[in-house]
Amino acid sequence: MPTLDEIRACLSGDRFATETVGVHIDAAEPGYARCSMPVRPIHLNANSVPMGGAIFTLADFAFAVAANGHSTRVTVTQQVAVTFLAASRGKTLLAEARCLKAGRTTCLYTVDVTDDLGAQVAHLTINGFTTDPPPLKNS
């Protein structure tokens, strides 16, 4: 079973989430992940609260960690339903992804996003598509 540092290294290839947005993997178990994102000025909309795209990126990445962190297969987001519940006033956003059902080619996860002040910011349901990884290219 991979360590948390190995999962972080593997998923560091998602440079938009990890470098640009600043998402950090806090915990990862099979079918579960917790990620956090310090809120920076670049994440804020014209109303000075985190914009939906930043919140969605955090949640989608938490799903990716939960679905792929302990798997030899590849799961990608197929469909998402997101409900934004409250504007965040906190300094950090937290996302927890949990697997509800994992089949041979599809899965269903929920992701709850809160802030460090305890506000429930968003709730997502994510359907994923799971497949074998592409073959390695010969060098």
Secondary structure per residue as TSV (DSSP state, phi and psi in degrees):
chain	resnum	aa	ss	phi	psi
A	1	M	-	360.0	132.5
A	2	P	-	-69.6	150.4
A	3	T	-	-79.7	167.3
A	4	L	H	-61.2	-39.8
A	5	D	H	-65.4	-36.5
A	6	E	H	-67.1	-38.6
A	7	I	H	-65.4	-43.8
A	8	R	H	-58.9	-44.1
A	9	A	H	-63.8	-43.2
A	10	C	H	-63.1	-44.6
A	11	L	H	-87.0	1.2
A	12	S	T	-67.4	-14.3
A	13	G	T	-66.5	-16.6
A	14	D	-	-84.4	77.4
A	15	R	H	-68.4	-29.3
A	16	F	I	-62.6	-48.5
A	17	A	I	-69.2	-45.4
A	18	T	I	-81.6	-40.7
A	19	E	I	-92.9	-53.7
A	20	T	I	-70.8	-50.5
A	21	V	I	-83.1	-31.8
A	22	G	-	89.3	28.2
A	23	V	-	-73.6	139.3
A	24	H	E	-121.0	136.3
A	25	I	E	-85.5	116.3
A	26	D	E	-94.4	-34.0
A	27	A	E	-155.1	147.3
A	28	A	E	-152.0	126.6
A	29	E	E	-134.6	165.1
A	30	P	T	-56.3	121.0
A	31	G	T	78.0	9.9
A	32	Y	E	-147.6	142.4
A	33	A	E	-152.7	149.8
A	34	R	E	-127.4	124.0
A	35	C	E	-126.5	156.0
A	36	S	E	-133.9	159.0
A	37	M	E	-145.9	115.0
A	38	P	E	-66.6	133.5
A	39	V	-	-77.5	123.7
A	40	R	-	-116.4	163.8
A	41	P	G	-54.2	-33.0
A	42	I	G	-65.1	-21.6
A	43	H	G	-82.5	-12.3
A	44	L	B	-86.9	145.4
A	45	N	-	-91.4	-171.9
A	46	A	T	-65.4	-16.5
A	47	N	T	-93.4	7.9
A	48	S	S	65.5	29.9
A	49	V	S	-124.9	156.5
A	50	P	B	-56.7	131.4
A	51	M	-	-76.3	156.6
A	52	G	H	-55.9	-36.8
A	53	G	H	-63.8	-37.3
A	54	A	H	-68.3	-42.5
A	55	I	H	-63.5	-44.1
A	56	F	H	-62.5	-42.5
A	57	T	H	-59.5	-44.6
A	58	L	H	-58.6	-48.4
A	59	A	H	-65.8	-43.6
A	60	D	H	-64.6	-38.2
A	61	F	H	-68.2	-39.4
A	62	A	H	-59.9	-41.8
A	63	F	H	-59.0	-46.1
A	64	A	H	-59.2	-41.6
A	65	V	H	-65.0	-46.5
A	66	A	H	-63.1	-40.9
A	67	A	H	-81.4	-29.2
A	68	N	H	-112.7	-17.9
A	69	G	T	-58.9	-31.5
A	70	H	T	-120.8	22.5
A	71	S	-	-119.7	147.8
A	72	T	S	-89.9	-7.4
A	73	R	S	-98.3	172.9
A	74	V	E	-115.2	127.2
A	75	T	E	-117.4	131.5
A	76	V	E	-122.2	157.5
A	77	T	E	-68.7	129.3
A	78	Q	E	-107.4	-41.9
A	79	Q	E	-153.4	143.5
A	80	V	E	-135.4	138.6
A	81	A	E	-117.6	123.0
A	82	V	E	-122.2	135.9
A	83	T	E	-121.7	117.9
A	84	F	E	-85.4	125.4
A	85	L	-	-102.1	-34.5
A	86	A	-	-159.6	152.5
A	87	A	-	-75.0	135.1
A	88	S	-	-84.5	136.0
A	89	R	-	-114.4	1.5
A	90	G	S	-80.0	178.3
A	91	K	S	-97.0	-14.3
A	92	T	E	-140.2	138.3
A	93	L	E	-103.9	142.4
A	94	L	E	-125.1	137.3
A	95	A	E	-126.4	131.5
A	96	E	E	-119.4	120.9
A	97	A	E	-106.1	135.5
A	98	R	E	-135.1	135.8
A	99	C	E	-79.9	127.6
A	100	L	E	-95.0	-34.9
A	101	K	E	-158.6	132.2
A	102	A	E	-127.4	117.8
A	103	G	-	-106.6	-167.7
A	104	R	S	-67.4	-39.5
A	105	T	S	-126.3	-9.6
A	106	T	E	-135.0	160.0
A	107	C	E	-148.5	162.9
A	108	L	E	-132.1	127.2
A	109	Y	E	-126.9	154.8
A	110	T	E	-114.1	148.0
A	111	V	E	-132.9	125.9
A	112	D	E	-111.3	130.0
A	113	V	E	-112.0	127.1
A	114	T	E	-127.5	173.4
A	115	D	E	-117.3	174.0
A	116	D	T	-70.1	-5.3
A	117	L	T	-95.8	-2.2
A	118	G	-	95.3	0.6
A	119	A	-	-72.0	137.0
A	120	Q	E	-82.9	110.0
A	121	V	E	-90.5	-42.5
A	122	A	E	-157.7	156.2
A	123	H	E	-132.4	131.5
A	124	L	E	-127.3	146.4
A	125	T	E	-115.9	133.0
A	126	I	E	-127.0	124.7
A	127	N	E	-93.5	129.8
A	128	G	E	-114.4	154.8
A	129	F	E	-111.9	128.3
A	130	T	E	-113.7	135.2
A	131	T	E	-146.9	170.1
A	132	D	-	-72.2	149.3
A	133	P	-	-67.5	155.5
A	134	P	-	-66.0	152.2
A	135	P	-	-63.3	149.6
A	136	L	-	-67.1	140.4
A	137	K	-	-79.8	142.1
A	138	N	-	-78.6	135.5
A	139	S	-	-89.2	360.0
